[in-house]
Amino acid sequence: MLVTDRDRMIEDIASWAETYGNARSALIPILQNIQKKYCRISDFAMQQVADLLEIHPVEVYGVVSFYSFLSEKPHGRFVIRLCRTISCDMAGKDAVAQQLENDLGIRFGQTTPDEMFTLEWANCLGLCEQGPAMLVNDQAFTRVTPEKVADIIEGCRRQLSVFASQRKEEHVV
Amino acid sequence: MISSTQAPLTFSSVEANAGLKVALGQKRADILETLRRSGVRGRGGAGFPVAVKWNLAAAAQSERKFVVCNADEGEPGTFKDRVLLSDYADLVVEGMTIAARAIGAKKGILYLRAEYTYLVSHIEAVLERRRKESLLGQAVMGQNGFDFDIEIRMGAGAYICGEETALIESLEGNRGEPRNRPPFPVDTGFFGQPTVVNNVETLAWITTIFAKGADWFKGIGTEKSTGPKIFSVSGDCERAGVYELPMGITVEALLKEVGGENAKAVQIGGASGHCIPASEFNRAIAYEDVATGGSIIVFGPERDMLQVAHNFLEFFVDESCGQCTPCREGNAKLLEGVEMLQAGECSSRYLRELCQLGETMQLASKCGLGQSSPNAFLSIVKHFSHEIMSHKRAN
């Protein structure tokens, strides 16, 4: 990581600690913000948070490793979580899973080399009557079929290219 | 997409803030008395009487008390709270406000599961509107001295946080590991202060009880399980979705309602519930017979019940918090046993041992997760032994 990136992260974490306070109960909201912006919670980030909240970094690690929406490993910009619990299983999640693997060229638990997509299993997403269901970041997709997988992935890529073109415009200005 | 109700729920006929108005017009003791008369019990699955819980929290001596709405709906097959928060968030918030009044709390927390992040902006908008209408914040409904506001806190993906003490641990910034009980949260909860934790549906019914009266509520259901219940129905049936049906309804009648008459089994209460075979479809869904938080999963004639047990146990191996041995090791052993059955490598003698292990887990686990995780396995072994045994050996 470049020193400037580190500085940026230190600033971010300090500003979140200001928002949520530096009591222990602020720990999870701060970690959720780090996860969202940096797609992972690195050792460096954990140490920063521990220092600000005056707790041992192992305490922070214990929390990060406990919750399935927090991760030490780098995640892609889009985390695809396919529900594997019974109702979605009966509705045909296996075929969807296979197509996701085929289209992305990775297995469940992996991230694409361009760090765009992470593929994960999820336990019951609470969309059981509309299975197979999956989340792409915060967005829910229901009654997913292998045919729909390609469109969903393309939708993500389009979103990212919109961000990229916005950035380009900023540079022009 | 977010909402899917099959028929209008009673909630749609409850006038905005009617329940809150009635409750705030009553003395604390009368609010608790109304709840006691209604007989309402917790809708999350455990079925603890609400009046008892609130009485204990009201009696506890403390300057700081908390009301927590448990929106960490993680039980497989349950999605009613998602629908209620999408369509009737106001009723839930009203219920929290009534609770605050009854126990003397100033702060409420709505603990929403991470999987429902897409609901946050909607709920935030409801809270903001209510603040503007003086239904939250300083002097709620113009009552001097009654200040109450609500904050949304997000879960981070852990089924166990639906257990109330694990939820509180998570709020305090810890791993979601359940605490020993007693002390109970009504006495020693969030930050060690008296806290009531209620399910989303329970809170919506409380508002409805004040709007429509305790007698209306008591007039529905059975003597021990009063009122209507919201069910989440999925699986092999024609009309999956959210249903409002009276407590005490038989499995048979429910199946007719949802178009699942040819089912060979129904899982009632989600992965931690029981698997009911067709021969027992005359049983009643109520606290005194088959209890449920509302999850109904229908299995058609073609379903492989061993695969069902495998799916549930995979879930529990993944979601056990790992704190106590019976749950952490037991679920892994049961899953391994199911895989042995599938491979034709499990002797009858070992299957009996697995069942004993399941019973040990029910007795020795620390919290509800481990105590109930063997239920599905044990009931499938009991009712479908002809189906799960005698699998062909691979070689």
Interface residues (C-beta under 8 A of the other chain):
Chain A: A23 R24 S25 A26 L27 I28 P29 L31 Q32 G62 V63 F66 Y67 S68 F69 L70 R84 T85 I86 S87 D89 M90 A122 N123 C124 L125 G126 L127 C128 E129 Q130 G131 L135 D138 Q139 A140 T142
Chain B: M1 I2 S4 E73 G74 E75 P76 G77 T78 F79 D81 R82 R113 A114 E115 Y116 T117 Y118 R153 M154 G155 A156 G157 A158 Y159 S170 L171 E172 G173 N174 R175 G176 F191 S232 V233 S234 G235 D236 A240 G241 V242 Q267 A271 I297 R303 V308 N311 F312 E314 F315 D318 E319 C321
